[in-house]
């Protein structure tokens, strides 16, 4: 959906389905209230909100696609690991069969091995479903791995537009982008002594 195709007005009066863009939350603990609902009820909420129907089939398919399996729908959020919670957030977005997913820091609270699993899952889902991702992240390694085009922003303003290959080659033009690259490169003992 193009930005100029979106019509103003209440969601129920729009001709374009709002579920074409879905967000996978990075703070999954907040998005999935611990101990409150079985995951099936939580996941069905989106289907009911948009009055799409076929909730059970959509939930099972999404859980299978993220590698959790159908049995997870009967679990409670407090029973899940961080990686499983992130997969639930992705499944919740997939249930509505979006064209675009907003990935807000999708690996920020995960250890390196689980990060790799989630990134591989996202790559597979993008390939299989033909998804477009909009990724918000401070982790430039993740951004370079997942994105073709990047927009570096500071205080809500665009600082620089570049490709992931430009970023990987350190071919940046703006000081803020350079500082962001330096900050994301990790601890440097020589820099710390200066």
C-alpha positions in Angstrom: 0.0 0.0 0.0 1.4 3.4 -1.0 1.3 6.2 1.6 -0.9 8.4 -0.7 -3.5 5.6 -0.9 -4.3 5.8 2.8 -7.5 7.6 3.5 -8.1 9.5 6.7 -10.9 8.5 9.0 -11.9 5.9 11.6 -10.4 2.5 11.0 -13.8 0.8 10.3 -14.5 3.3 7.5 -11.2 2.8 5.6 -11.2 0.9 2.3 -7.7 -0.3 2.8 -7.1 -3.0 5.5 -5.0 -1.7 8.4 -3.6 -5.2 9.0 -1.3 -4.8 5.9 1.2 -3.3 8.3 1.9 -5.2 11.6 4.4 -4.5 14.4 6.5 -7.1 16.2 7.1 -5.6 19.6 10.6 -5.6 21.1 9.4 -5.6 24.7 7.4 -8.7 24.4 6.8 -9.0 28.1 4.7 -5.8 27.9 3.0 -6.8 24.7 2.1 -10.3 26.1 0.9 -9.7 29.7 2.5 -12.4 31.9 0.1 -14.9 33.4 -3.1 -13.2 32.2 -4.2 -15.1 29.2 -3.4 -18.3 27.4 -1.5 -17.4 24.3 -4.4 -18.6 22.1 -6.6 -15.9 23.6 -3.9 -13.3 23.3 -3.2 -14.2 19.6 -6.9 -14.4 18.7 -7.4 -10.8 19.9 -6.0 -9.4 16.6 -8.2 -11.6 14.5 -11.3 -10.5 16.4 -10.3 -6.8 16.3 -10.1 -6.8 12.5 -13.1 -9.2 12.2 -11.2 -11.5 9.9 -12.3 -14.8 11.2 -10.7 -18.3 11.1 -8.8 -17.5 14.2 -7.8 -21.1 15.2 -6.4 -21.9 11.7 -4.5 -18.6 11.6 -3.0 -19.1 15.1 -1.9 -22.7 14.4 -0.3 -21.7 11.1 1.5 -18.7 12.6 2.8 -20.8 15.5 4.0 -23.5 13.1 5.7 -20.8 10.9 7.7 -19.4 13.8 8.8 -22.8 14.9 6.8 -23.1 18.2 4.2 -25.6 17.2 0.4 -25.6 17.8 0.8 -26.8 21.4 2.1 -23.4 22.4 -1.3 -21.8 22.1 -2.2 -23.3 25.5 0.8 -21.9 27.3 0.9 -18.8 29.4 3.4 -16.0 28.7 5.3 -16.5 32.0 6.2 -20.1 30.8 8.2 -18.8 27.8 11.8 -17.9 27.3 12.9 -14.6 25.7 13.3 -16.2 22.3 9.9 -17.9 22.5 8.3 -14.6 23.5 9.9 -12.9 20.5 8.6 -15.7 18.3 5.1 -15.1 19.7 5.4 -11.4 18.9 6.3 -12.3 15.3 3.4 -14.9 15.2 0.9 -12.3 16.4 1.9 -10.0 13.5 1.8 -12.9 11.0 -1.7 -14.0 11.9 -3.1 -11.0 10.0 -1.0 -11.8 6.9 0.6 -8.4 6.5 2.6 -7.2 3.6 4.8 -5.1 5.8 6.2 -5.8 9.3 7.6 -3.1 11.6 10.4 -4.9 13.6 11.1 -2.7 16.6 14.5 -3.9 18.0 13.6 -7.5 17.2 16.7 -9.0 18.9 17.6 -6.4 21.6 16.9 -8.5 24.6 18.2 -11.8 23.3 21.6 -13.5 23.7 23.7 -14.0 20.5 22.6 -17.6 19.7 18.9 -16.8 20.1 19.5 -13.6 18.1 20.8 -15.6 15.2 17.8 -18.0 15.4 15.4 -15.1 15.3 17.2 -13.4 12.4 17.2 -16.6 10.4 13.5 -17.1 11.1 12.8 -13.5 9.9 14.8 -14.1 6.7 12.9 -17.3 6.0 9.6 -15.6 6.6 10.5 -12.7 4.4 11.5 -15.1 1.6 8.5 -17.4 1.9 5.8 -14.7 2.4 7.3 -11.9 0.3 7.3 -9.6 3.3 8.8 -6.1 3.5 10.5 -5.2 6.8 10.9 -1.8 8.4 13.4 -2.3 11.1 14.1 0.0 14.0 17.4 -0.9 15.6 20.6 0.4 17.2 22.4 -2.8 16.4 24.2 -2.0 13.1 25.3 -5.6 12.6 21.7 -6.7 12.7 20.7 -3.8 10.4 23.5 -4.6 7.9 22.5 -8.3 7.9 18.7 -7.8 7.5 18.3 -4.6 5.5 19.2 -3.5 1.9 18.6 0.2 2.5 19.1 2.2 5.7 18.0 5.5 7.1 20.0 6.9 10.0 17.9 9.2 12.1 18.7 11.5 15.0 15.9 13.1 17.1 13.3 12.1 14.5 15.2 13.6 11.6 16.9 11.9 8.7 20.6 12.2 8.9 21.7 9.9 6.1 20.3 7.4 3.6 22.7 4.6 2.5 22.8 0.9 1.5 23.9 -1.9 3.8 26.9 -2.4 1.6 27.9 1.3 2.1 27.5 0.8 5.9 29.6 -2.4 5.8 32.3 -0.6 3.8 32.2 2.4 6.2 31.3 4.6 3.2 29.3 7.1 5.3 29.2 10.8 4.8 27.8 12.2 8.1 29.5 12.6 11.4 26.5 11.3 13.4 26.6 8.0 11.3 30.3 7.6 12.0 29.7 8.1 15.7 26.9 5.6 15.7 29.2 3.1 13.9 31.9 3.7 16.5 29.5 3.3 19.3 28.1 0.0 17.9 31.5 -1.5 17.3 31.9 -2.5 20.9 34.5 -1.8 23.5 37.9 -0.7 22.3 40.6 -0.7 25.0 42.7 1.9 23.1 39.8 4.3 22.8 38.9 3.8 26.4 42.4 4.9 27.6 42.4 8.1 25.6 
